Amino acid sequence: MHRRTALSVSAAATLLAAAPLLTACGSDAHPGAAAVVGGQRIEVSSLQAQVEDVRTAQQASPNAEELIRQTGDLSRQKLHDMIFDRVARKVGEDNGVTVSRAEVQQARSDFVRQSGGEQQMATALLQQRGVAPDQIDDVARRAVLMNKIASKLGVTNTPEGQKKLTEAFSKASKELKIDVNPRFGTWDDEKIQLGTYTAPWVRQITKPDAVEAGA
C-alpha cells in the first residue's frame, strides 16, 4: 500500500443522484434529529444546511438541471457522510490517530495540483461527488484520516488487510449505537452504510485502491 494523503480525482469522484429539501421532523425517540451517533445528535437542520450548500452551488452551474437530477438522494448521501465521519473519528481515537490542519491543507493542495487548479477541483467534486466548495476540507480530512488509520493498522492491499480495516470500522460503528431517523432508513454496522445506500466510504474500506486513495 502506498502511504499518501493526496486526494485523487478518481477517488473523489462517484456518488450522484434530486430529493426535496428536508423538513424538521425526527423519530419519536429523537424529535428533530436525523440520527444519533454515540449519544450525539445530528440535527435535521444541520443536514439541511449541508444539502442547501450543495444545491446553491449546483444552481450556479451551467449544468444545474442535470446536476440536481443526478443528486436526487442528496439528503441521504450527506447523512451517510456525517455518520461515517463520526465512525471514522472513533476508529482514529481508538487507534491514537488524529489529523492536523496542516495535513488537511496539504491534502487539499495535492488535490488542487492533480485536478489542474482550484476551480477544476471544485467543479469535479461538485459534479462527481455532490460536494459544495465549503465542504472540500471535509473531503480532504476524511482522506487523510482514512490513510492514517490504514497505515496505523498495517492494512495492506490483501483480503486479510481489508477484512482487518472493515472489522475496525464495524466495531466502532456498533459501539456508537447509531440510531437513524426512519425516514432515512437504518444504519448497517456490518456494511458501514446507510441502509442499501452505497457510498464511496464503503468501497474505501473494502477495496484496495480506495484505501490507498482515501477519498
Solvent accessible surface area in square Angstrom, and as a share of the most:
residue,aa,sasa,rsa
1,M,66,0.29
2,H,130,0.58
3,R,178,0.65
4,R,83,0.30
5,T,43,0.25
6,A,12,0.09
7,L,0,0.00
8,S,21,0.13
9,V,59,0.34
10,S,91,0.59
11,A,18,0.14
12,A,2,0.01
13,A,20,0.15
14,T,62,0.36
15,L,18,0.09
16,L,71,0.36
17,A,39,0.30
18,A,57,0.44
19,A,31,0.24
20,P,116,0.73
21,L,91,0.45
22,L,20,0.10
23,T,87,0.50
24,A,91,0.70
25,C,64,0.38
26,G,25,0.24
27,S,18,0.12
28,D,150,0.77
29,A,75,0.58
30,H,53,0.24
31,P,91,0.57
32,G,21,0.20
33,A,2,0.01
34,A,0,0.00
35,A,1,0.01
36,V,14,0.08
37,V,4,0.03
38,G,42,0.40
39,G,67,0.64
40,Q,116,0.52
41,R,102,0.37
42,I,3,0.01
43,E,60,0.27
44,V,4,0.02
45,S,77,0.50
46,S,49,0.32
47,L,0,0.00
48,Q,23,0.10
49,A,50,0.38
50,Q,46,0.20
51,V,3,0.01
52,E,75,0.33
53,D,54,0.28
54,V,0,0.00
55,R,20,0.07
56,T,91,0.53
57,A,20,0.15
58,Q,0,0.00
59,Q,117,0.52
60,A,88,0.69
61,S,20,0.13
62,P,137,0.86
63,N,69,0.35
64,A,23,0.17
65,E,141,0.63
66,E,76,0.34
67,L,6,0.03
68,I,46,0.23
69,R,151,0.55
70,Q,61,0.27
71,T,1,0.01
72,G,10,0.10
73,D,44,0.23
74,L,1,0.01
75,S,9,0.06
76,R,52,0.19
77,Q,4,0.02
78,K,5,0.02
79,L,0,0.00
80,H,0,0.00
81,D,3,0.01
82,M,20,0.09
83,I,0,0.00
84,F,0,0.00
85,D,32,0.17
86,R,58,0.21
87,V,0,0.00
88,A,3,0.02
89,R,117,0.43
90,K,42,0.18
91,V,2,0.01
92,G,1,0.01
93,E,118,0.53
94,D,79,0.41
95,N,39,0.20
96,G,64,0.61
97,V,13,0.07
98,T,104,0.60
99,V,37,0.21
100,S,53,0.34
101,R,142,0.52
102,A,75,0.58
103,E,53,0.24
104,V,1,0.01
105,Q,68,0.30
106,Q,99,0.44
107,A,0,0.00
108,R,53,0.19
109,S,59,0.38
110,D,15,0.08
111,F,0,0.00
112,V,31,0.18
113,R,160,0.58
114,Q,77,0.34
115,S,21,0.14
116,G,53,0.51
117,G,19,0.18
118,E,86,0.39
119,Q,127,0.57
120,Q,94,0.42
121,M,0,0.00
122,A,17,0.13
123,T,48,0.28
124,A,16,0.13
125,L,1,0.00
126,L,19,0.09
127,Q,59,0.26
128,Q,62,0.27
129,R,0,0.00
130,G,0,0.00
131,V,3,0.02
132,A,2,0.01
133,P,73,0.46
134,D,105,0.54
135,Q,10,0.04
136,I,2,0.01
137,D,27,0.14
138,D,43,0.22
139,V,1,0.00
140,A,0,0.00
141,R,91,0.33
142,R,24,0.09
143,A,0,0.00
144,V,0,0.00
145,L,21,0.10
146,M,2,0.01
147,N,13,0.07
148,K,62,0.26
149,I,0,0.00
150,A,0,0.00
151,S,31,0.20
152,K,119,0.50
153,L,26,0.13
154,G,44,0.43
155,V,2,0.01
156,T,64,0.37
157,N,62,0.32
158,T,54,0.31
159,P,109,0.68
160,E,127,0.57
161,G,7,0.07
162,Q,12,0.05
163,K,127,0.54
164,K,98,0.41
165,L,1,0.00
166,T,32,0.18
167,E,90,0.40
168,A,24,0.18
169,F,0,0.00
170,S,10,0.06
171,K,118,0.50
172,A,2,0.01
173,S,0,0.00
174,K,99,0.42
175,E,84,0.37
176,L,26,0.13
177,K,161,0.68
178,I,27,0.14
179,D,57,0.29
180,V,13,0.07
181,N,8,0.04
182,P,99,0.62
183,R,113,0.41
184,F,6,0.03
185,G,25,0.24
186,T,97,0.56
187,W,25,0.09
188,D,45,0.23
189,D,43,0.22
190,E,104,0.47
191,K,118,0.50
192,I,0,0.00
193,Q,13,0.06
194,L,0,0.00
195,G,21,0.20
196,T,128,0.75
197,Y,27,0.10
198,T,72,0.42
199,A,0,0.00
200,P,6,0.04
201,W,0,0.00
202,V,15,0.09
203,R,67,0.24
204,Q,4,0.02
205,I,1,0.00
206,T,69,0.40
207,K,106,0.45
208,P,52,0.33
209,D,106,0.55
210,A,19,0.15
211,V,1,0.00
212,E,20,0.09
213,A,7,0.05
214,G,0,0.00
215,A,1,0.01
